[in-house]
Amino acid sequence: MAPNLSPDGPKFPSKPRRGGEADDVEAAAPAAAVHRPPVGRVDYLARAQWLRAAVLGANDGLVSVASLMIGVGAVNDGAREMLVSGLAGLVAGACSMAIGEFVSVYAQYDIQVAHSERGARGGSDDDSSSSDGERLPSPTQAAAASALAFAVGAAVPLLSGGFVRPWAARVAAVCAASSLGLAGFGAAGAYLGGASVVRSGLRVLLGGWLAMAATFTILRLFGLAFKTHVVSA
């Protein structure tokens, strides 16, 4: 009997091609590699950029102004001199942080814009171009946030010791307030970033102590060596 070759005959599933399987796997790989946190979970990686800028800005302001005030206090007993030095450090540091952040983020902005334009000319996926556009940073906002964070940190030692008259009490107030601020900023950054609060707080605190101690010691030795210690009337 001749085999049934009519279109109405039984149809068997054909063996899939290996090339199609490879194409499917390659097409699905980028989608699987995309980082998407589970629903209800905090995406700590998304916080990393602004958290780093805010915590570093506040720590820089606190350590810089506290060290500056203590260093001036090592060679000058006047309360007004320490207050002026702290205020000058706050203004100069905030401007420096703002300009540096603006230049840095604007360079990143230019790189991402150029990348998006190359992708558009190459006919890449529209979803990729739109996601790049959503991630573009704002140089002005980054500069303002960095300057504000620096000023907030610098205000801690400035307000705590800038108006205290006795020299020993003034230096002690700056050191105590700066220690509390350093530990608080370090713990807050670790909590928001999902890291160890105790370890981060101690690391930031020890770093601040080291900077203040080094500044005071070097300026004290400088004043003794060159007879530049000033005692206010």
C-alpha positions, 0 to 999 in steps of 0.5 A: 500500500502506498503511503498517504501523501495527501495534505490531510494526512497525519502531521508529526512535530518537526525537530527544532533547529539548534540555531533557533534555540541558540538565538532564543537563549541569546535573546533572553540573556540580556533580559535575565541580566537586567537588575530588577529588585524583587517587589517590596525590596529596597533597591540599595544600588539605586541609592548608592549614587546620591547617598555617597554624595550626601554622606561624603559631602557632610563628612567632608564639611564636618572634618574640614571645618573642625580640623581647620578650627582646631588647627587655628586654635593650636596657634591662636587662643582667640574665639573670633579667629576660630569663628572666622576660620570656620566660617571661611572654611564653610564658604570655601568648601561649599563652593569647591564641592559645588564646582567640583561636583558640577564639572564631574557630573556634567562630564558624565552627562556629556558621556551619556548623551554621546552614548545615546546619540551613537545608539540612535544612529546605530538603530539600537533599541528604543527602550535602551535609549529611553532608559539612558535618558531617564538616568541622565544626571542633573549637574545643577542639582548635584552641585547644589546637593553637594554644597548643601551637604558640605554646609550642613556638616560644617555647621556642626563644629562651627555652631558648637564651638565658634561662640564659646569664650574659654579656649579649652572649652571651645576646643572640647566643644568642637571635638565633642560635637564633631565626634557625635556628628561623624558617628551619626553621619556614618551610621545614617549612611550605613543604615540607608545603604543597608550596611553595618551601622556600627562598623561604618560609624566607627570607621568614619569616627576614627577617620575624623579623629585622625584628621583632627589630631594630625591637624592640631599636632602639626600646627602646634609644632609649627607654632612652637618651632616658629614662635607663632602662638598668639594669646588674645587679650 
